Amino acid sequence: MTPADALAPRAWRQYFEGSRLLENELEHRLKASCGLDLGDFNVLLVLAEAPDLRLRMGDLARALAFAPGRLTYRVGALERDGLVVREPSVADGRGTDAVLTDAGRTRLRKVRPVHARHVEELFLGGLDDEALEVLLRVFGPVRARLLERRGDDGPRQGA
């Protein structure tokens, strides 16, 4: 057994468990401080970065790694809160676009700095430049390989 053979399972476990713990804590803090969960935050964020603050539902699902049914449910909840609306697609009228409302943009403006503080406190603040470079070296190629296998610009995730 090589040193790498012994190291790899430990590295995987630290990554897997550490990323789950981080995500759970970020979720808890965002929900407690802003009343939004990470999924809702990410929907608002992706729409805010989209041209004209809108995306077809399928494109939004791919960007967020959500199954379409799961996204429909989440967008419906955001729609009930007045943060998002669904409209016929401007591209061809056959599909449906999710569109960020003014209330959604306002909510995102308030939540973004809170989330950024949590990320800094729980994750980025504990890393030096070398560690950040390692993350980029590791996850840049991982992301690229997964997207290449996929054949499009979005990862898959089950419902």
Beta strands, then each sheet from edge to edge (+ up, - down):
strand 1: 54-56
strand 2: 84-88
strand 3: 96-100
sheet 1: 1+ 3- 2+
end
